[in-house]
Each structure stands twice: as C-alpha cells, then as structure tokens.
Amino acid sequence: MDKKSELDLNRVLVDLSEKSDEELREILDQLCEEEEKISFRRRVLHAKIDILRAELVARMKRTREDGGVISGTDIDRLSEILARSLTSVSKVDISGEEVF
C-alpha cells in the first residue's frame, strides 16, 4: 500500500453512505490487512514476554537448587510474574492516544 492509498484510520467511518461498494470493500480489505499486522506483532510480543518470564522463573529455581536462599522478595516477584501471565488486562494507559 503506497502513501496515496494509505488509509486514514481516524476518518474511515466518515460519510460511509457516500462511498461506493468498491470503496467500502477496499477499506475493509485495508483494515483486515492492518489487523493482521497488529495481531502478528502482538503474538510476537507475547512470545517474547513468555520467554522472559520463563527465564526469570528458571533463574530463581537455579538459585534455590544451587543452595541459594530464595528471599521473600523473590517469592513476591515470582508470584507477580506468574499472576501476570494469567491475566489479559492491560496495565498500559492508552487514554491519551487516538484509537478511533
């Protein structure tokens, strides 16, 4: 998609009744393509997060196996890591971003 035909996501739903069927199909195709890109990036980010969490957990386990003492702080951190992987609620504030 070149710059001229790039979709203005903030105006995509403006004046729908004045758009031809072909224009609506093109917009739909572009939105689906954009959603696929975002979805792929999200899956990659989730995989990286999972890998980092697993590495932190493995390091804590190794510390314990090597005779090290796991502190209360380590237990709290481990609990936090594992709890985050069970929730899907975002802690990121997007209220200042233009989403629509």
ChimeraX attribute file (.defattr): number of C-alpha atoms within 10 A of each C-alpha:
attribute: neighborCount
match mode: 1-to-1
recipient: residues
	/A:1	7
	/A:2	6
	/A:3	6
	/A:4	6
	/A:5	10
	/A:6	10
	/A:7	16
	/A:8	9
	/A:9	13
	/A:10	10
	/A:11	10
	/A:12	14
	/A:13	13
	/A:14	9
	/A:15	8
	/A:16	12
	/A:17	9
	/A:18	9
	/A:19	12
	/A:20	10
	/A:21	11
	/A:22	9
	/A:23	12
	/A:24	16
	/A:25	12
	/A:26	14
	/A:27	19
	/A:28	13
	/A:29	12
	/A:30	17
	/A:31	15
	/A:32	12
	/A:33	12
	/A:34	13
	/A:35	12
	/A:36	12
	/A:37	11
	/A:38	12
	/A:39	12
	/A:40	12
	/A:41	12
	/A:42	12
	/A:43	11
	/A:44	12
	/A:45	12
	/A:46	13
	/A:47	12
	/A:48	12
	/A:49	13
	/A:50	14
	/A:51	12
	/A:52	13
	/A:53	17
	/A:54	14
	/A:55	12
	/A:56	15
	/A:57	18
	/A:58	12
	/A:59	12
	/A:60	20
	/A:61	13
	/A:62	12
	/A:63	13
	/A:64	13
	/A:65	11
	/A:66	9
	/A:67	8
	/A:68	11
	/A:69	11
	/A:70	13
	/A:71	11
	/A:72	9
	/A:73	9
	/A:74	13
	/A:75	12
	/A:76	11
	/A:77	15
	/A:78	16
	/A:79	12
	/A:80	11
	/A:81	17
	/A:82	14
	/A:83	10
	/A:84	13
	/A:85	12
	/A:86	8
	/A:87	8
	/A:88	7
	/A:89	7
	/A:90	8
	/A:91	6
	/A:92	6
	/A:93	7
	/A:94	9
	/A:95	7
	/A:96	6
	/A:97	7
	/A:98	8
	/A:99	8
	/A:100	8
